[in-house]
């Protein structure tokens, strides 16, 4: 029996020995990695494998050693534990920590949300989001408090089982109505609000309108503006090639004055009803304008659109935020490939006069070279 008392100490010494062996192995592997000139050997990977093997062996050896000690001495340090109480306390600790982290995270990261909406329909979307959060966040806290209360209530056998009722129609109706009302309100409100940037807006009397086209491809956005006629011309994917990167059909008179900006940025006039026609040349992309609370998918072979009215110019938003470097942004929120991070474009909102001045400096898409390529394609 005296020998058995030394078994725990032997276990600790063995663990320390294994740790020393592992450290020596890592040191030797690192030494070999610095000495060798063979680039084909991934010494970093080898070191990690050695570390994992060492950890697994130590854990298995330690568990085996504890089992030997328990069987030899009859001493089980866990035998006196009230497992129900321990489990209850662990669950309460996990639940309390989770709720505390949820409340802390909500308060810490709330200031990092987007600034005020810069579109006419944006405040409606923000109001819907705030209403939804005001309903779901308290429900999240209350439900989890009830869950962990039940764990505490039934852990030690003081209450052996819950009260059983065959049915309680009044209770069922109460909960059905209480849950259905906010769900129906959110659904109906959401259908209306989310339809606004798609097809639910029309110009008011005297309001200016603007139709532009945004084409997605790996890995950039291209923008086409209408010319003096205010209309975008036809396009077809079979015409894509050479200088005609958007496949514009220049036999259509409406296409011949369309403009392709040289800079990779979008300019929009404040107060105008802007309709963006979206398409993709290759894979699925997503046109996302977070500050305008607008989003639409760019689907290959399909033309989509999104509309909104910019209400705050870039200069005004910079003054409001106190950030002279602020810019609106167009982003792609679909993982469209390895260089997805390049799918960003600056958006400039300005007065109508500034917009017209900028537009007058842009290059037309129609060029004699493109028309010559088009005729050669037709003759071939």
N, C-alpha and C positions, 0 to 999 in steps of 0.2 A: 504493500500500500504506500510505503514511503516513496517508492519509485514512481508510482502513479502521480504523485503530487508534482513531479518534475515535468510531466508531459506538457502542460500549458507553456512552461518556460521553454521547453524544447521546440514547441510550435512557433513561438515568437522568434527564437534563434534561427529556426529553419526559414521562416519568412524573410528575416533580415539577410540570411545567406543567399536566398534566391534573388533578393533585390540587388545584392552586391554582384552576383553572377550576371544578372541582366545589365547592370550598369557597365560592367567590364565588357560584355559583349557589344553594347552600343558604342563604347569608347573605341574598341578594336575595329568595328565596322566603319566608324567615322574616320579612323586613322587610315584604313585601307582606301576609303573613298578619296581622301586627300592625296594619297600616294599614287593611285592608279591614274593612267591617262586614257583608259578605255571609256569612251563616251556612251557606249551602248548599255552599260550597266547603270540601272537606276538605283543608286545607293539610298536615296531618300525613301523609296518604296521598301527596300530591304530593311531599313531601320524601323519603319513603322510595323512591318510584319514581325520582326523580332520583339518589338514592344508588346504587340497584341498576344503573341504566343506566350511571352513571359507572364503577362497579366492573367491569362487563362490558366496557366499551370499553377501560379500562386494561389488563385482562388480555389481551384480543385484540390490542391494540396492542403490548404487551410481548412476547407470543409471536411475533408477526410480525417484530418488530425483532430478536429473537434469531435467527430463521431467516435473516434478511438478513445478520446478522453472520457466522453460521456459513458460509453459502454464499460470502460475499465474501472472508473471511480464511482459510477452511479450518481454523479453530480450533474444535474441538468439546471443551468441557470434560468431557463425559460419555463420550468415546470410550475413555478408559483405565480406565473403571470395570469391575469384575467384577460384572456385573449379578446373577449367581446369588448371589454372596457378599453383595451389598447387600440383595437380597430376603430372604435367609436371616436377616440381622441385623435387618432391619425386622420380620420375622415373630416372631423370638425376643423382640424388644423389646415387641411387641404382646402376645405370649403371657405374658411375664413380668409386664408391667404388669397384664394382666387377672387373673392368678392372685393377684398381690399385692393388688389391689383387692378380690377376692372374700374373701380371708382377712381383710383389714382391715375390710371391711364387716360380715362375720360377727361379728368380735370387738367392733366398735364398737356395733352395733345389737342385739346379743343382750340387753343389759339393758333394752331398750325393749319386750320381749315382754310379753304379758299376765301378771298375777300368777297365783298358784296358782288352780287351778280351784275354783269355789265350788259345784259340784254333785257328786253321788255318782258319776256316770259320767265326770266331767271328767278325773280322773287317768288313766283308761284311754286316752282320746283323746290326752292329752299324752304318755303312754308310747309310743303308736303313732307320733306325730309325731317324737319324739326318736329312736326306733329307725330310722325312715325316713331322717332326716337323718344319722344316724351311718353309714348305708350309702351314701347318694347323694352326700354332700359329699366324702368321700374318693375315691369313684369319679370324681367330676367333676375333682378335682385330678389323680389318676393318669392318666386318659385324656388330659387336655390336656398333661401332661408327656410322655407317650409321643408325642403328635402332634408337639410341637415338637422332640422328640429326633429324630424321623424327618426333619424339615426340616433340622436341623443335620447329620445323618448323610449325606444324599444331595445336599447343595447343590453340591459342587465336583467331582463326578465320581470321588471316591476309591472310592465304592461305586456301581457303575453301575446295578445292579438288585438287587431282593430275591431271596432264595432261593425257588425255585418248587418246590412239591410238588403232585402230582396230588391226593392226598388223605392225610389223617392222622386216622383214625377215633378214635384215643385222645385226640388233642388236641381234636377236636370234642366228644367225649363229656365231657371234663373241663370245657370252657367251658360246655357246655349245662347240666351239673349245677350248676356254680358260680354261674351266673346264675339258674337256675330256683329254687333253694332260697330265697333271700331274696325273690324275686318272689312265690312261692306263699305264703310266710309272711306277707308284707305284705298280700296280697289276702285270705287267709282271716281274718287278724286284723282287717283293716279292715271286712270284711263284718259281723263280729260286733260290733265296737266301734261302728260307725256306725249299727247297728240299735238300739242301746240307747236313744237319745233319741227314737226313732220309735215303737217298739212293744215294746221288749224289757225293760220294767220293770213290775213288779207290786208292790202294797203288801205289806209284811211284816205280821206279826201285830201289831195294835195301832197301826199307822202311820196317821196322818191322810191324807186325800186331798182334793184341791181341783181342780175343773174350772172353768176360766174361758174366756171367748171374747175374742179380739183380732181386731178388724176393721180392715183397712187401706183407706185411701182417699187420694186426692190432696188435701192432703199432711199427713196426721195419722193417728194410731192411736186407736182407741176400744176401751175394755175393758168387758166385761159380766161381772158376778159373780152366782153363784146366791144366792138368798135363803135363808130358813130351811129350805126343803126340800132344799137342797144340790144341786139339779139345774137346769140351764139349760133354758129353754123353747124352743119352736119359733120359727123365723123364715122369712121368704120375701121374695125381692127385690121382689116386686110390692107389698109393704106399706111400702116405703121412701118417706117423704115427711112433710113437716111436722115435728112433734116426734119422730116415730118414725124416727130417722136410721139405725137398724140393721135396720129391717124386722121387728121382733119381733111375733109373732102372740100378741096378748093374749087371744085366745079360749082359749088353752092355759093352764090353771090354773098350770102350772109356770112360766109366763112372768111372772105378775103380781107375783111377789115378787123378780124379778131386779133387780139394782142396777147403776146407771150412775154411777161416781165422777165428781165434778165436776172434780177436779184431773186433769191429764194425767200420771198416774203409775200404776205397778202395784205393789201390795203383795202379798208372798208370805210365808207362814209357813215358818220354817226347819224342816227335818226332814220336811216333808209331801211326798207325791208329787203334784206339780203337773202337770196336763195342760192344755195350752193348745190350744184349737180355733181354727184360723186360717182366715180367708176374706178376700176382697177385694171391694170394691164397684165397682172400675173397671178398673185395669190390673194388670199383674204387679208384685207387691211381694215382699219377702223379710224374714221375721221373723228377726232375728239377735241372739242373746244371747251375746256373746263370752265374758263371764266365767263363763258356765254351760256353755260349749262346746256350744251348741245352735243349730240353724238349721233353718228350714223355709220353703218358698215359700208365698206367699199368692196363689192363682190364682183369677181371676174364675170363678164358677160351680162351684167345687170347694172342698170342705172338707178341710183337712189338720190334722194335730195334731203336737205335740211334747211330750215329757214329761221331767221331771227332778226331782231332789230337791235343793233348796237346802241347803247344809251350813254356810255361813258367813253370819252376819248382816251387814248393812251396817256396824253399829257395830264388830263384830269385825274386819272387813276394813280399816276405817279405822285401827284400832289396829295391825294387822299392817303396814300400809304406811306408818304414820306420817303419814297425810294426812287431816286432818279434813274436807276438801272432797270426798273420794272418793264416787262414787255408781256403782252398777251402771247399765247402760244397755241399752235396747232400741233397735236401729237397723235401718234398711232397707239392705241391701247390693245392691239392684237399682236401677239408674238409672231411676226411675219418672217423671221429668218435670223441669221447670225448677226447681221448689221442692223437689227431692228432699232437700235438706239439712234440711228441717223434719221429716223422718221420724225423729224421735228421741223417746224417752220414758224418764223416770227409773224405775228399778226399786228398790224398797225391800224388803229381806229383814229380817224381824223375828221376834220370838217369837210363839207362838200367841196369847198373851194380848194383846200389842200389836196383832196383826192383827185379833183379834175386836173390840177397842176401836175401831180405825179403821173396820172394816166397819160397825159399828153407827151410824156417823155419815154413811153414804152415802145418796144419794137413790135411791129406787126408780124403775125405768123406767116402771112403770105409773102413768098419770095419767088422770083422767076426760076430759081434752081429747083424748088419744090415742085412747081408746075411742070417743069421739064421732066423730072423723074416720074410724075404722075402720067404724063402722056406716053412716056416710054413703056411704063407698066401696062397701059391700056393697049398699046400696039403689039406687045410681046405675047 
